[in-house]
Amino acid sequence: MTNKYCGLISDPTGPFRDCHSKVEPMGFVQDCLYDVCLYQGNRNMQCNTLTAYTAACQDKGAMVYSWRSDQFCGMDCPANSHYRLCAPGCSATCQSLSAPTGCEALCKEGCACDTGFLLSGDQCVNLSQCGCLHEGRYYKNGQVFYPNGLCQQECTCNGTMKCQSFSCGPNEKCEVKNGVRACQPVGKGVCSISGDPHYNTFDNSTYDFQGTCTYTAAQGCLLEGTHLNPFSVVVENEKWYAMSSAPKVSVAKLLAVEVYGNILILRRNQIGMIMVNGILTNLPLSLHNGAVQIYQDGSNDVILTDFGLRVTYDLVYHVTVTVPGNYRGKTCGLCGNFNGNKNDEFLLPGGQMAKDVNSFGAAWKVSMPGVVCEDGCSGDFCPKCNSKKKAVFGADCGIITDPKGPFAACHHEIDPASYFRDCLFDVCMAEGDQKMLCRSVAAYMLDCQDFGVKIESWRSPTFCRE
């Protein structure tokens, strides 16, 4: 045991020497040794226990001497603040402009605001960026809130408080969510993209589009005059190379989401990583003060925003885009316009109806320099699956539609017929490739789970074993 690791806690001449008589150190030493050994000296696990012992000592009023450095257990502080071993327990805030009386004796390790800055919530800001007081409560600069509990008045703090009459928009209800009362969306729309690619739109219309370019799957449209946040979801497709055949099937290669000024890119098979504004970063990740969360959930990478946009990608085959109900009639792209009408999905960017699926898909193509791609097929040029192959591959895909099978509980929520057709087509085009079969079945499973349906176990040692 050396002072590099856990010995620092019990060292009779070390930084905690004045604390030993007030807080028994050996229990902390044992915890520290366990953590360091468990992680084989990696991740600076000793820092956690040293921090805990520091807090325990300061709670008892014991003096703790400096033990951190830039090379050892350095503490990162937010903008406009700095580390202090003995920071005052109460600091000057935007609400009070000075520290409350009686706090001078309190001393805790932590971050303190730089000279000239005040606490606004958990951030240190310049006095000019302080928020507002309204009916005895403090609100951060830029914060929007609804004070009467009925969403009949909207107040905004921008240096001064401004309130105006307000009412929730279409498909919204005034409710409390995460402790905040605001206009919350009612319902949601889910668009599923899988396989070659097969599209099931927000309005539950299905179609196939085999383009291998980059396309706008969904974006916010006609948002002027609303409080809805703009977003876009772009999918790049590529050919699926089965082991025994020429590429006839295309699948998702890349997913890009633009929201809150950030461009987030997930790439096929790039597990545990995401590109954020051109920089490759590990998951999980929180952006825009927590408004965007990116994490792994089972086989999917998930991008979730505070306004209800949820995008998933299994990094191979299946993409879903979920938008909250207040975006009804306010989306466009290959996932449709979310207006409840299945018969007007194929709208071009200008608002006109497309003459066919291919012209519709091609119209939503995003230009990518140097990329050579195809906008799908039409008529006799589309690949077909003959009846003999259908009989062979239909037996495996039949697990989706089997009324006594593992997906039976989902049949009343999501019609399995289109998923069965998609599975049959993709597996046929991939010449029976088992990975394609399993991805296709899993696409139905994931969509069912999105609707809260419990799926029975469907994998086995002989069928799609993990």
PLY file of the C-alpha trace (Angstrom):
ply
format ascii 1.0
element vertex 466
property float x
property float y
property float z
element edge 465
property int vertex1
property int vertex2
end_header
0.00 0.00 0.00
1.62 3.25 -1.15
0.69 6.88 -0.96
0.10 6.75 -4.70
-3.03 4.77 -4.02
-4.83 4.23 -0.72
-2.09 4.78 1.86
-2.65 8.51 1.55
-5.79 8.15 3.68
-4.07 6.71 6.78
-0.63 8.33 6.36
0.07 9.91 9.82
1.92 12.79 8.14
-0.35 13.00 5.07
-3.09 15.46 4.04
-5.69 13.78 6.30
-3.52 13.72 9.47
-5.80 16.11 11.38
-8.86 14.01 10.59
-7.83 10.59 11.90
-9.04 11.33 15.43
-12.47 12.41 14.15
-13.14 9.93 11.30
-11.65 6.44 11.54
-9.61 6.01 8.31
-9.23 2.21 8.07
-12.72 1.53 6.76
-12.08 3.98 3.91
-8.67 2.40 3.30
-10.27 -1.05 2.92
-12.91 0.31 0.51
-10.19 2.02 -1.49
-8.06 -1.14 -1.71
-11.04 -3.19 -2.85
-11.91 -0.74 -5.66
-8.30 -0.36 -6.83
-7.72 -4.13 -6.87
-11.04 -4.78 -8.64
-10.01 -2.46 -11.47
-6.33 -3.49 -11.32
-5.14 0.05 -10.68
-6.99 1.50 -13.69
-9.49 4.38 -13.84
-8.02 6.10 -10.76
-10.55 4.33 -8.55
-8.70 5.55 -5.44
-9.95 9.05 -6.24
-13.54 8.08 -5.35
-12.65 6.96 -1.84
-10.27 9.88 -1.24
-13.08 12.24 -2.23
-15.50 10.47 0.12
-13.03 10.64 3.02
-12.44 14.34 2.34
-16.18 15.01 2.60
-16.50 12.96 5.78
-13.62 14.86 7.39
-14.97 18.27 6.43
-18.42 17.32 7.76
-16.76 16.82 11.14
-14.96 20.15 10.90
-11.52 18.56 10.44
-8.82 20.30 8.45
-7.86 18.55 5.19
-4.70 19.58 3.36
-4.22 19.74 -0.38
-3.90 16.30 -2.00
-5.08 16.73 -5.60
-2.95 17.81 -8.55
-3.35 18.02 -12.32
-1.71 14.58 -12.57
-3.49 12.99 -9.59
-7.28 13.02 -9.17
-7.62 16.42 -10.84
-11.14 17.88 -10.60
-12.76 19.46 -13.67
-14.93 22.45 -12.89
-17.66 24.00 -15.07
-17.11 27.21 -17.01
-16.39 30.34 -14.97
-15.50 28.36 -11.85
-12.39 26.88 -10.24
-11.49 24.12 -7.77
-11.17 24.90 -4.08
-10.30 22.44 -1.35
-12.25 24.56 1.13
-15.07 26.26 -0.74
-17.81 28.07 1.21
-20.92 25.96 1.64
-23.10 28.91 0.59
-22.12 31.15 -2.31
-23.37 34.40 -3.75
-26.22 33.70 -6.18
-28.18 35.64 -8.75
-31.18 35.35 -6.44
-29.52 36.86 -3.35
-26.46 38.61 -4.89
-24.52 37.77 -1.72
-23.86 34.69 0.37
-26.47 34.08 3.12
-25.32 34.95 6.61
-24.18 32.08 8.83
-22.45 30.15 6.07
-18.93 31.44 6.67
-17.91 28.44 8.80
-19.06 25.85 6.28
-16.27 24.40 4.21
-16.58 21.77 1.49
-14.36 20.61 -1.33
-15.80 21.64 -4.70
-15.98 24.25 -7.42
-16.44 27.95 -6.65
-17.45 30.70 -9.05
-14.66 32.91 -10.38
-14.46 36.52 -9.22
-17.26 38.54 -10.82
-19.54 35.51 -11.39
-22.62 34.34 -9.49
-24.48 31.05 -9.21
-27.55 30.74 -11.44
-28.91 27.30 -10.63
-25.82 25.12 -11.01
-23.97 27.46 -13.42
-21.68 30.42 -12.78
-22.73 33.42 -14.85
-21.95 37.10 -15.15
-24.33 39.43 -13.33
-25.74 40.56 -16.69
-26.75 36.95 -17.40
-28.66 36.45 -14.17
-32.28 35.36 -14.34
-35.49 36.74 -12.88
-37.56 36.58 -9.71
-41.28 35.89 -10.18
-43.67 35.46 -7.26
-40.80 34.52 -4.95
-39.21 31.95 -7.28
-36.00 32.31 -9.28
-35.87 31.44 -12.99
-32.74 31.18 -15.13
-32.09 33.57 -18.00
-33.82 32.16 -21.09
-36.15 29.93 -19.07
-39.77 29.61 -20.23
-42.44 28.58 -17.73
-46.20 28.55 -17.13
-46.95 30.10 -13.72
-50.68 29.52 -13.24
-50.64 25.74 -13.57
-53.07 25.82 -16.48
-50.73 26.81 -19.34
-52.89 29.90 -19.90
-49.95 32.22 -19.42
-46.39 31.83 -20.72
-43.56 33.71 -19.05
-40.05 34.15 -20.44
-37.03 35.39 -18.50
-34.66 37.37 -20.72
-33.06 39.80 -18.28
-36.57 40.93 -17.42
-39.72 38.87 -17.02
-42.27 38.99 -19.85
-45.60 37.14 -19.60
-48.33 36.79 -22.19
-51.57 34.90 -22.75
-50.99 31.40 -24.04
-52.75 28.15 -24.91
-51.40 24.72 -25.82
-51.20 23.80 -29.50
-53.01 21.01 -31.35
-52.39 17.53 -29.93
-51.01 18.94 -26.69
-52.23 18.81 -23.09
-51.15 20.88 -20.09
-49.49 18.33 -17.80
-46.58 17.89 -15.41
-43.64 15.91 -16.76
-40.33 15.45 -14.91
-41.55 17.91 -12.31
-42.28 20.69 -14.84
-45.75 21.76 -15.94
-45.91 22.54 -19.65
-47.75 21.65 -22.83
-47.05 17.95 -23.33
-47.68 16.12 -26.64
-50.54 13.65 -26.91
-49.66 10.38 -28.65
-46.78 9.72 -31.01
-45.93 8.64 -34.54
-43.47 5.83 -35.29
-41.74 5.32 -38.64
-39.87 2.06 -39.19
-37.20 1.54 -41.85
-35.75 -1.92 -42.31
-34.24 -4.23 -44.87
-34.29 -3.34 -48.51
-35.41 -0.63 -47.24
-39.07 -1.18 -46.35
-40.82 1.88 -44.97
-43.72 1.94 -42.51
-44.62 5.61 -42.21
-45.91 7.70 -39.32
-49.43 7.12 -40.71
-48.83 3.34 -40.87
-48.60 3.19 -44.66
-46.05 0.70 -46.05
-43.97 0.80 -49.23
-40.60 -0.37 -50.57
-37.90 1.89 -51.96
-34.59 0.31 -52.97
-32.51 3.44 -53.43
-28.88 3.28 -52.33
-28.32 7.02 -51.92
-28.71 9.33 -48.93
-32.28 10.41 -48.17
-34.22 12.57 -45.71
-36.23 10.07 -43.71
-38.00 12.70 -41.60
-37.75 16.34 -40.71
-39.85 19.04 -39.12
-41.79 21.02 -41.76
-44.18 23.97 -41.71
-42.97 24.87 -38.22
-43.34 28.64 -38.63
-45.56 30.11 -35.93
-45.23 27.05 -33.69
-43.02 26.37 -30.67
-41.90 23.03 -32.17
-38.18 22.33 -32.49
-36.70 21.78 -35.96
-34.96 18.46 -36.64
-33.94 16.22 -39.51
-33.14 12.51 -39.78
-31.11 11.37 -42.79
-30.40 7.76 -43.77
-27.72 6.58 -46.19
-28.31 3.16 -47.75
-25.87 0.70 -49.29
-26.08 -2.69 -50.97
-26.21 -5.78 -48.77
-23.61 -8.30 -49.91
-24.86 -11.82 -49.27
-22.21 -14.52 -49.30
-23.54 -16.35 -52.32
-25.07 -13.72 -54.53
-24.65 -10.38 -56.24
-25.91 -7.46 -54.12
-29.65 -7.02 -54.70
-30.68 -5.80 -51.26
-29.86 -2.41 -49.76
-29.69 -1.63 -46.03
-28.94 1.36 -43.82
-25.26 2.31 -43.76
-25.40 5.62 -41.90
-27.88 7.57 -39.82
-27.52 11.32 -39.30
-29.66 13.42 -36.95
-29.52 17.21 -36.88
-31.03 18.80 -33.78
-30.25 21.80 -31.56
-27.45 22.82 -33.95
-25.65 19.48 -33.60
-25.03 16.91 -36.35
-24.98 13.38 -34.89
-23.85 10.48 -37.08
-24.12 6.75 -36.36
-22.37 4.39 -38.81
-22.96 0.76 -39.58
-21.06 -1.60 -37.22
-19.44 1.33 -35.37
-20.47 0.01 -31.96
-20.36 2.30 -28.93
-19.32 5.36 -30.96
-21.00 8.42 -32.49
-19.70 11.32 -34.58
-20.69 14.66 -33.03
-20.02 17.68 -35.24
-17.16 15.83 -36.91
-15.59 14.41 -33.73
-15.83 10.68 -32.93
-17.03 10.22 -29.34
-17.88 7.31 -27.03
-21.38 6.50 -25.78
-23.25 7.30 -23.61
-23.31 11.03 -24.19
-25.34 14.04 -23.06
-25.50 17.23 -25.14
-27.10 20.68 -25.00
-27.39 20.72 -21.19
-29.05 17.30 -21.19
-31.58 18.10 -23.93
-30.08 15.35 -26.12
-29.21 11.91 -24.72
-27.36 9.28 -26.77
-26.97 5.76 -25.41
-27.13 2.04 -26.16
-30.34 0.13 -25.42
-30.06 -3.57 -26.16
-29.05 -3.97 -29.81
-29.89 -0.34 -30.64
-28.13 2.98 -30.40
-30.67 5.60 -29.30
-30.80 9.38 -29.80
-33.44 10.93 -27.52
-34.35 14.62 -27.19
-36.18 16.47 -24.45
-39.05 17.31 -26.83
-39.79 13.67 -27.62
-37.88 12.86 -30.82
-36.46 9.33 -30.51
-34.29 7.74 -33.20
-32.91 4.20 -33.00
-30.47 2.29 -35.23
-29.23 -1.27 -34.77
-26.08 -0.34 -36.77
-26.98 -2.88 -39.48
-30.55 -3.21 -40.64
-33.29 -1.41 -38.71
-34.04 2.29 -38.06
-36.98 3.82 -36.21
-37.97 7.47 -35.94
-40.52 8.39 -33.26
-42.00 11.89 -33.13
-44.38 13.25 -30.46
-48.03 13.83 -31.30
-47.71 17.61 -31.54
-45.80 17.14 -34.82
-48.95 15.86 -36.56
-49.03 17.41 -40.01
-45.61 18.96 -39.36
-43.24 16.34 -40.80
-42.02 15.52 -44.30
-39.62 13.09 -45.96
-39.74 9.37 -46.64
-41.59 8.77 -43.34
-44.54 10.85 -44.54
-46.43 13.87 -43.25
-48.04 12.37 -40.09
-51.49 13.79 -40.84
-53.50 10.59 -40.29
-54.13 10.03 -44.00
-52.42 7.00 -45.56
-53.26 8.13 -49.10
-51.13 11.27 -49.37
-47.75 10.01 -48.12
-45.81 10.57 -51.34
-45.49 14.34 -51.12
-42.56 16.06 -52.82
-40.60 18.80 -51.01
-42.77 21.39 -52.79
-45.98 19.83 -51.49
-47.14 18.18 -54.74
-47.96 14.49 -54.99
-45.27 12.32 -56.60
-46.26 10.20 -59.61
-44.70 7.05 -58.12
-42.57 5.75 -55.25
-39.28 6.14 -57.12
-39.79 9.80 -57.98
-40.92 10.39 -54.39
-37.79 8.75 -52.95
-35.44 10.45 -55.40
-36.92 13.86 -54.54
-35.79 13.46 -50.93
-32.22 12.57 -51.87
-29.53 14.51 -50.04
-26.61 15.39 -52.29
-23.34 13.77 -51.22
-20.21 14.79 -53.21
-18.40 11.88 -54.84
-21.08 9.30 -53.99
-22.31 7.13 -56.86
-25.69 5.60 -56.02
-28.99 4.43 -57.47
-32.52 5.65 -56.80
-34.09 2.20 -56.76
-35.88 0.24 -59.45
-39.26 0.23 -61.18
-41.46 -2.26 -62.99
-39.73 -5.25 -64.58
-36.33 -3.98 -63.43
-37.11 -4.72 -59.77
-35.76 -8.02 -58.44
-38.37 -10.71 -57.87
-38.60 -13.86 -55.76
-39.92 -16.92 -57.59
-42.54 -19.20 -56.06
-40.08 -22.00 -55.31
-37.88 -19.70 -53.24
-40.92 -18.18 -51.57
-41.96 -21.61 -50.33
-38.50 -22.30 -48.91
-37.88 -18.97 -47.23
-41.51 -18.37 -46.24
-41.31 -21.14 -43.66
-38.62 -19.30 -41.69
-40.25 -15.88 -42.02
-43.55 -17.44 -40.96
-42.52 -17.10 -37.32
-43.65 -13.47 -37.65
-47.25 -14.30 -38.63
-47.72 -17.57 -36.73
-50.93 -17.05 -34.66
-49.51 -19.35 -31.95
-45.94 -18.12 -32.28
-43.83 -15.84 -30.07
-45.14 -12.68 -31.76
-48.85 -13.48 -31.50
-49.41 -10.92 -28.74
-48.28 -8.16 -31.10
-50.56 -9.00 -34.02
-53.42 -6.86 -32.69
-51.04 -3.90 -32.23
-49.00 -4.09 -35.47
-50.21 -6.01 -38.53
-47.45 -8.56 -39.22
-48.33 -9.03 -42.91
-46.03 -6.32 -44.27
-43.17 -7.48 -42.03
-43.60 -11.02 -43.34
-43.50 -9.77 -46.95
-40.42 -7.70 -46.19
-38.71 -10.66 -44.55
-39.53 -12.96 -47.46
-38.27 -10.48 -50.05
-35.04 -9.62 -48.25
-34.13 -13.22 -47.40
-34.94 -14.27 -50.96
-32.78 -11.52 -52.47
-29.98 -12.47 -50.07
-30.24 -16.12 -51.13
-31.31 -17.32 -47.70
-28.62 -15.46 -45.76
-29.32 -16.25 -42.09
-28.15 -12.87 -40.83
-30.69 -11.20 -43.10
-33.43 -13.51 -41.80
-32.63 -12.79 -38.17
-32.37 -9.03 -38.73
-35.74 -9.07 -40.49
-37.49 -10.96 -37.69
-35.81 -8.73 -35.10
-37.18 -5.65 -36.89
-40.74 -6.78 -36.07
-39.73 -7.59 -32.51
-38.23 -4.13 -31.94
-41.28 -2.34 -33.33
-43.55 -4.46 -31.14
-41.47 -3.61 -28.08
-41.72 0.08 -28.97
-45.49 -0.34 -28.54
-44.99 -1.96 -25.16
-45.79 -5.52 -26.25
-44.05 -8.33 -24.39
-42.53 -10.78 -26.88
-41.99 -14.43 -26.07
-38.53 -15.97 -26.55
-38.03 -16.65 -30.26
-34.34 -17.44 -30.64
-33.06 -20.99 -30.19
-29.84 -22.94 -30.76
-31.09 -23.75 -34.28
-32.85 -20.47 -35.13
-31.12 -17.07 -34.97
-28.93 -17.99 -32.04
-27.23 -14.94 -30.53
0 1
1 2
2 3
3 4
4 5
5 6
6 7
7 8
8 9
9 10
10 11
11 12
12 13
13 14
14 15
15 16
16 17
17 18
18 19
19 20
20 21
21 22
22 23
23 24
24 25
25 26
26 27
27 28
28 29
29 30
30 31
31 32
32 33
33 34
34 35
35 36
36 37
37 38
38 39
39 40
40 41
41 42
42 43
43 44
44 45
45 46
46 47
47 48
48 49
49 50
50 51
51 52
52 53
53 54
54 55
55 56
56 57
57 58
58 59
59 60
60 61
61 62
62 63
63 64
64 65
65 66
66 67
67 68
68 69
69 70
70 71
71 72
72 73
73 74
74 75
75 76
76 77
77 78
78 79
79 80
80 81
81 82
82 83
83 84
84 85
85 86
86 87
87 88
88 89
89 90
90 91
91 92
92 93
93 94
94 95
95 96
96 97
97 98
98 99
99 100
100 101
101 102
102 103
103 104
104 105
105 106
106 107
107 108
108 109
109 110
110 111
111 112
112 113
113 114
114 115
115 116
116 117
117 118
118 119
119 120
120 121
121 122
122 123
123 124
124 125
125 126
126 127
127 128
128 129
129 130
130 131
131 132
132 133
133 134
134 135
135 136
136 137
137 138
138 139
139 140
140 141
141 142
142 143
143 144
144 145
145 146
146 147
147 148
148 149
149 150
150 151
151 152
152 153
153 154
154 155
155 156
156 157
157 158
158 159
159 160
160 161
161 162
162 163
163 164
164 165
165 166
166 167
167 168
168 169
169 170
170 171
171 172
172 173
173 174
174 175
175 176
176 177
177 178
178 179
179 180
180 181
181 182
182 183
183 184
184 185
185 186
186 187
187 188
188 189
189 190
190 191
191 192
192 193
193 194
194 195
195 196
196 197
197 198
198 199
199 200
200 201
201 202
202 203
203 204
204 205
205 206
206 207
207 208
208 209
209 210
210 211
211 212
212 213
213 214
214 215
215 216
216 217
217 218
218 219
219 220
220 221
221 222
222 223
223 224
224 225
225 226
226 227
227 228
228 229
229 230
230 231
231 232
232 233
233 234
234 235
235 236
236 237
237 238
238 239
239 240
240 241
241 242
242 243
243 244
244 245
245 246
246 247
247 248
248 249
249 250
250 251
251 252
252 253
253 254
254 255
255 256
256 257
257 258
258 259
259 260
260 261
261 262
262 263
263 264
264 265
265 266
266 267
267 268
268 269
269 270
270 271
271 272
272 273
273 274
274 275
275 276
276 277
277 278
278 279
279 280
280 281
281 282
282 283
283 284
284 285
285 286
286 287
287 288
288 289
289 290
290 291
291 292
292 293
293 294
294 295
295 296
296 297
297 298
298 299
299 300
300 301
301 302
302 303
303 304
304 305
305 306
306 307
307 308
308 309
309 310
310 311
311 312
312 313
313 314
314 315
315 316
316 317
317 318
318 319
319 320
320 321
321 322
322 323
323 324
324 325
325 326
326 327
327 328
328 329
329 330
330 331
331 332
332 333
333 334
334 335
335 336
336 337
337 338
338 339
339 340
340 341
341 342
342 343
343 344
344 345
345 346
346 347
347 348
348 349
349 350
350 351
351 352
352 353
353 354
354 355
355 356
356 357
357 358
358 359
359 360
360 361
361 362
362 363
363 364
364 365
365 366
366 367
367 368
368 369
369 370
370 371
371 372
372 373
373 374
374 375
375 376
376 377
377 378
378 379
379 380
380 381
381 382
382 383
383 384
384 385
385 386
386 387
387 388
388 389
389 390
390 391
391 392
392 393
393 394
394 395
395 396
396 397
397 398
398 399
399 400
400 401
401 402
402 403
403 404
404 405
405 406
406 407
407 408
408 409
409 410
410 411
411 412
412 413
413 414
414 415
415 416
416 417
417 418
418 419
419 420
420 421
421 422
422 423
423 424
424 425
425 426
426 427
427 428
428 429
429 430
430 431
431 432
432 433
433 434
434 435
435 436
436 437
437 438
438 439
439 440
440 441
441 442
442 443
443 444
444 445
445 446
446 447
447 448
448 449
449 450
450 451
451 452
452 453
453 454
454 455
455 456
456 457
457 458
458 459
459 460
460 461
461 462
462 463
463 464
464 465
